Amino acid sequence: MTPALTLHPDRLLPVDPAMRDIARRLYNAVKSLPIISPHGHTDPAWFATNAPFGNATELLLVPDHYVLRMLYSQGIAMEDLGVAPVGEESRADPRAAWRLFASHYHLFRGTPSQIWLDWVFAEAFGLDVRLSAATADHYFDHITDRLASDAFRPRALFERFGIEVIATTESPLDPLAHHQAIRDSGWQGRVITAYRPDPVVDPEFEGFADNLAQLAAITGEDCESWDGYLAAHRQRRAFFAQMGATSTDHGHPTAATADLPRAEAAALFARVRGGKATPADAELFRAQMLTEMAAMSLEDGLVMQIHPGSFRNHNPQLFHRFGRDKGADIPTRTDYVTALRPLLAKFGNEAGLTIILFTLDESAYARELAPLAGHYPALRLGPAWWFHDSPEGMRRFRRMTTETAGFYNTVGFNDDTRAFLSIPARHDLARRIDCGYLAELVAEHRLSEDEAAELARDLAYNLAKQAYRL
């Protein structure tokens, strides 16, 4: 007999009956709140064209780096999963790739991927049997058939999921044509962009020199001079803000910042632009640009996000064959106290500036991040991120930061995902975990239940809306 797929109504809530009752009341009051998705990597083309998604493999398997990394770790070839080498078309049959995934779905037991995917299967598609080798074809046909219907077009799903606003992420070189098309269409769904300047601020980013030339061509600024280069950023930031952006995003290897005198910064830029930068120069330039971006945020009001601490493309063979975002990024130890001091010495006391810090180094939560955010007016803590976007990761985040930073120096939840259909699953998981944590504080008489109810709403909705100026 094929095992049933069921989602328990009390999943992820506390085991203790008294705490579970409190958590259930808190959760029931926030579970249907609109979704604020202020940072992520969904494709704006989906909402611009509103074209139907292709098939189960194209939508749920190929773009999901969480899924890819687990399968790859078990020796499964990327090509067999439908991932095409750089510059090539996939030769894998989508149904065969899905069967391969389904036959290995047991690998995801106990992981957040299973929680998200089971929600998608049960709630979005109405499937009632578990994914396995035996049900692979049923899943593939059922999902692919649903995706061909109008009810599963991107805009219909956006509205069905109760998304109030979603932010995508684009580089300064992106013309934002899809965002313009969304505006021109008359559709009322709010899809905004975010300014991600990594390709033109990281000297080690592939094609950096060509990217600078393209930035100059787009803006008409002299990107061979330091002042012209900064002016180009200001111009593009203004354009992004015009297209709805309320935030910037910076994915640096470390949290290093610098505050160089203008002449030194200009000389450093000359070395970087001329291709003569050492690794130390590249790190210093990234550090200087975080401070420059903070200065610009103080001018234009864009919220600044810093996502440091990932050793990107750790597997060189995988990167050269398949490119970025295939599951080979690995967390590193990250210093914040020393690294951020140049930026904070200059701008940390500015109440009109919002800098949201993320980490992949959980050891920094209580030692560095919570004390920093608990002091500097400009700082807020982003939620448990990436490898820690999980039930236990969220609990650790709350336990290690709340006593020092409180709740109101955090920014609620953001899903940071490319997997569009997982967005409501991720927000539901976060709401359940936060309500469970709040229930524990109520049960210990550290909070009253009315305070917890207010906090539950803030964590699920209000804080993200406020922090990202939405």
Secondary structure, 3 states (H helix, E strand, C coil): CCCECCCCCCCCCCCCHHHHHHHHHHHHHHCCCCEEECCCCCCHHHHHHCCCCCCHHHHHHCCCHHHHHHHHHCCCCCHHHCCCCCCCCCCCCHHHHHHHHHHCHHHHCCCHHHHHHHHHHHHHCCCCECCCCCCHHHHHHHHHHHHCCHHHCHHHHHHHCCEEEEECCECCCCCCHHHHHHHHHCCCCCEECCECCHHHHCCCCCCHHHHHHHHHHHHCCCCCCHHHHHHHHHHHHHHHHHCCCCEEEECCCCCCCCCCCHHHHHHHHHHHHCCCCCHHHHHHHHHHHHHHHHHHHHHHCCEEEECCCEECCCCHHHHHHHCCCCCCCEECCCCCCCCCHHHHHHHCCCCCCCEEECCCCCCHHHHHHHHHHCCCCCEEECCCCHHHCCHHHHHHHHHHHHHHHCCCCECCCCCCCCCHHHHHHHHHHHHHHHHHHHHHHHHCCCCCHHHHHHHHHHHHHHHHHHHCCC
